[in-house]
């Protein structure tokens, strides 16, 4: 449950509408390993990847 609240906060900060937070959470969870396997695991790289994911959700 704590992870979901954290993702909801990140979604909010990235501008994902509240009615899409669950979708954002599900997509971020599904793509997490891909984010980590891309070679760069810094916090800024993860935020950039999540921001890109959030842009697709806001459309």
Order of alpha helices (4+ residues) and beta strands (2+ residues): alpha-alpha-alpha
